[in-house]
């Protein structure tokens, strides 16, 4: 081979290698640019939620060994730091499509998982819930310790024993004597419970305790949880310590998005966070006592809608303040005032009394506003579709113990003013 041909082959090889190298570099540039564009265009789910809905809705589920201990829908408005807590009772009954039968709503969680459970709760309340957080009872004690404990009010000291410990030796020999006994000891007053004690507070069994008392106790823990989050904002803002905290629960968000969500809701004014609970009629179905929400489930939808609307309304409406009503029956319909009190209590109002009006011949329902707050009076009116509102002259020296008087007229059908 002549020297000139040899040099041409060498130069050709160099050119080929240079071309491959150039293509490789260009490929890296295109890949890098694509990644940069994708990252720059990515928006976190929390921000997207706030663009389409001014409130943030999150489902909180406390789980114990695969079963629901309690469930809350937390609604939060970042602009005012106000929130609402709607308790979803586990025995809420309906025909659930995911189970294809009438059952408790918490059976969906055990059988179908959190995603289907969330979907059924969305149907129940008539609202989309973008996010969920599952708190596991076995890890909640450690989470409590990480957050420096949780403050709750215990009216009387608790010294309670489980049935296995309280039973006689003869009874134990006939049954399973290997079942471990339990004893719960808790002090009274406003106490800061550590991880072990908060576990006891959630699980102790007290003879004679009503279901409402049990619900209140567990809702106290949720309020304390939000208080603890607010108290530990610096802990949550540190990404290293946040990873330890978020390792104690599950959520449908990636780490960075969960970081944004938890730091957002930790700012809620927990001092004014008052839980609301579904109300309804209790019936036994297939041996299970189920609670069927009033008005075929429409009431709970209205309650949640009103709570969310009040959060974003003007400053005149304080969703976290309990307004006190007296209800008077101005018709001949027996029990109308009493039934209406249940309706309004489910919406978060406190009903001081139900009596007959000075006449049973009221044609129109009327709301008497004793506190001069037109926005709150309108909210109450909207809930029962009453526009007949009378503003009473406000007397600052008055010792009146109700905010509004509701006189029911013939135009009220038990749910709405016609």
N, C-alpha and C positions, 0 to 999 in steps of 0.2 A: 504494500500500500504506500502510495506516495505521501510525502509529508503534508501537502496541501489538503488531501482528502482526510488524513488523520486529524488535522486541526479542525476541519469542518465538522467531523463527527463529535469531537470534544465540545465545540461551540454549540452544536445542536443539542447535546446532552445537558449542557449548562442552561440553555434556554428552556428546555423541557422542565428541568427541575425548578427553575425560576417561576415558570408558569404555574406549576403545581403549588409551589409555596404561596404565590399570589392568590390563587383560588382558595387555599386553606385560610389565609389571613382574612380574605373577604367573607368567607363562611363564618369565621369567628366574629367578625364585626356584625354580620347580619343576625347571628344568634344572640349576641350581646344586646343589640338594639331591640330585638324582639322581647327579650327578657325585661329590659328597661321599660319598654312601652307597656308591657303587661303589668309590671309593678306600679308604674305611674298611673295607669288607668284603674287599678284595683281600688275599690272603696270597701271599707269594713261594713259588715252587716248592721252594726249599731247605727252608724251614720246614715245608711240607706233607710233604716227603719224610721229615723227621725225626720227624714225628708218626706216620707209618705204619711207618717203619723206622728203627731206632736208628742204623744206619750209612748213610753217604753213599757211593753207588757212581757212579763217573764213568769213562767210556771215554776214554782218551787215545790218539790216533792220530797218528803222525808220518808225514806224506805227502811224497813226493818226485815232483813232476811228475805228479800224478794217480794215483800208485801208493803202496801202503802200504810204508813202510820198517820200522816195527814198531808193535805195538799192545799196550796194557796196560789191564787193568781195575784201577782204584784203588779200594780199599775203606777207608773212614776212619770212625773212631768218635770224635766230637768230645769226649765226656766224658773220655777218657783221652789224647787226642791221638795215638792209635796207628793205624797203617795197615798194609795189606797190598797188595802189588803182584803181580798175576797176569799173566804174559806170555802173550799169545795168538800162537802161531807162525803166520806167514803161510801155511805149507804144510800147515796142519791140514786133513785131508781128510775129506769126508763127501759124502752125497748132499744137496745144498742145494736146497731147494724154490724159492728165488728164482732159481736158475740152471737148475733142472730137469736137473741132471747131477752127476756126481762131479767135484770140482775142489778147488783150493786155496781156503781161506776168504777170502784177500785178493783173489781175483778178483771177489768180490762187490762190494767197494768200487770197483774200477775200472769195473765194468759197471753197477752199480745204485745206487751212492752211499752216503753215510754212514748214512742212516736204515735202509736195508735191511741194511747191514753190521752195524749195532748190533743189529738185531732177530735176525739169525742168531747173533750172539755170545751174546745173551740165551738163545736156545735151547740153545746149546752148553754154557753154564755153569749153566743152570737157575735163573737169577736175573734180575730186572728191573734195568735200568741206566737211571735217569732222565735222566742228563746225558752229553753228550759234548763233548770239546774236540779240535779238529783243529789240530795244530801243522804248519805248512808249513816244509819244510826251507829254502826260499829266504829265509824270514823269521826262521828260528830263530837265525841268527847275530846279527841286530839285537836280537832278544829277549835273547839271551845278554849282549850288551853293555849293554843297559838294566838287566839284573840284576847287573851287575858281574862277569861271567864265571862259569864253572862249574868246580868243582874235581873232578878225576878222578885216579885212580892209574894210571900207565902203567909197567908193570914194567921194560920195556927201551926204549931210544930207537927211534923209528920213522924209517926212511929208506927209503921204498918208491916204486917207479915203476909207472905204468900200463903195460900191454902195448904200447901204441902207441909209448911212449918207449923201452921196452926192446928192441923188435924191431929187426932189421937193416934197413939201407937198401934191400936187395934185396927184402925182404918187404914193406916199405912201398910200394915202387913198384908191386907187384902188386895192392895193395889200395887203400884210401881213405887217401891220404897227408894229406888235409886234417883228419883226426880229431885234435883237440887232445890232446896228451899231458899227463899229470899227474904231479906228484911231491909226496909227503907227507912232511913233516918235523915230528916231535913229540919233545919232550924226555921223559926218564924221571922217575919219582918222582911225588909228589903235586903236581900243577901246576894253576894256575888258568887255564883256556883262555878266550881271547877268542872273538868270534863267528866269525872265519875259522878258527881252530884247532879249534873245536868241530865245525865243518862237516867239516874234514879227519878228525877223530877218528871221526865217524859214517860216513864214506864211504871211508876208505882201504882198499886191498886189500893184504893181506900174504900172501906165498907161504907155504903150509903152515899157515895159520891154520884151525883147525877151526870148524865151524858153532857149536859151543857157545861158543867164544871170541868169535865175532862177536856172539852173543846177549848174552853177559856184558858186552861192551863197550857195547852200546847200552842195556842195562839200567842200567849205571853212569851213563849220561847222564840217564836218567829220575830216578834217585835224586838226582843232582846238581841237576836241575831243581827238585825239591821242596826241596832244601836252599837253593837260591838264592831261592825264593819265601819261605821262612822268614826268610832273611837280609834280605829287602827288604819286610818287612811295612809299614813306614811308607810306602814307595813305593806299595804296593797300597792302603793306606787313604786316600791322597790321591786324590780322584776325578779330578782333572785329570791327574795322571801315570798313573793307572790306565787312562784312556782310551787313552793312548799305548801302554801295555803290552798291553792286550787287543786292540788293533788288529793285533797280530802273530799272532793265531790266531782260529779260528772256533769257535762254540759254539751249542748249541740253547737259549740263554737270552738274555733281554733284558739290556741293560747293567746295570741295577740288580741283577738276579738273579745275573748273572755276577760282579758285584762282591761280592755276599754269598758265593757259592760259593768264589771264589778266596781271599778273606780267611779263609774257614773252613778250607779244606784247607791253606793256607800254614802253619798251626800244627802240622802233623803232625811227630812226632819222627822226622825223616829219618835220624838216626843208627842207628835200629833198624829201618829199612825194608829188608827182605830180599826181593828178587824171587823169585817161584816161576814155573816154566815147565811147560807141558803136556808130558807124556811119552806115548809110544805106540809103535806098530809102524810102521816105514817100508816102504811098498810103492810100486812104480812102476805108475801108471795112465795110459794114453795118453801115455806118454813123460815124465810128470811124477812126480817122487818126492814122495809125499804121506805125511804122518804121521797115522795113525789112532789117536786116543786109546784107551787101554786100556779093556777091558770095555764096548765099544760106547758110549763117551763118558760112562759113569756115573762113572768115576773122577774126571774133571775137575769134575763137579758136586759130588762129595763133598769134593774138595779146597777148592773155593771156599766151600762151606757150612761146612766146618770152620774155614777162615780167618776168615770173618765171625763165627762163633760165638765163636771164641777172643778176638776183639777186645772183645767185650762181656761176657766171663766175668769171674770174680773175679780179683784181682791175682795169684793163684797161677799163672796161665797167661800166659806172655809169648810172644805170637805172633811177636815179632821176635827171639827167641833161638833158635838152632839147637840142638836136642836131639840128642845122639849115642846111637846104638843099636848093639848087637851082636845079630846074628840067628843062632840055632842051629837046625839042622834035627833035630827029634826023631822023624822018620819015615823010612821007606825010599824016599820019593818023591824022585827025583833032581832037583837044581836048585831045590828048593822055597825054600831060604833065599836063593839068588841072585835068583830072580824076585821074592820078597817085598821084597828090598832095593830093587829098581827101583820097586815099588809105594810104599814108604814114602819114598823119596827124592823122588818126585813130590809128596808131601804136605809136603815141606819138612824132613824129618828127614835127619840125616847118619848114614850107616851106616858104622861103622868096620871091621866084619869080618862075614863070613858063614862059618860053620863047622858041622860036625856036633856035635850034643849028646853028652853022655856016654852016651846010650842012644838007640836009634832006635825006642823002643817007648812014647813019650809018648802017652797017650790024649787029654789036654787041653792046649791051648795055654796058656802062662803068661807073664805080664809080670812081671819082677822090677824093682822100683822102687829104684834105688840112691841117689836124691837126696832121698827123703822128700816129694816134691811130689805129693800125691794128685790134685790137679786136673789136672796135666799127664799123669799116668799114666792117668787116666780118659779124657782126650781121645784118647790113643793107643789105649786100649782101645775107645773108641767108633768109631774109624776102621776097626777090623777086627772090631768086635763081640765083643770079648773082655772078659769080666767077671772072669776069674781073675787077679787082681793080687796079688802078694806084696810087701809093704813090707820091704825089708832095713833093718836097723839102720844108721843113718847114722853114719859115722865121719869126723869133720872132718879127721882127719890122713891119711885114705886117699888114695892116689895113683891111684885108679881113673879111667880115662879114658873111661868110658861112663856115660850117665845111666840107661839102661834096657837090660835083657837080654830079648830076645824068644825064647822057646823054642817052636817050632812043633810042635803035636801033630796027631794023626790027625783031629781035628775041624776043622782048618783046610783050606779048599778052594782056597787060593791067593789069595782075596780076603777072605773072611769066615770067622769061626769059626761053625760050624753050631750 
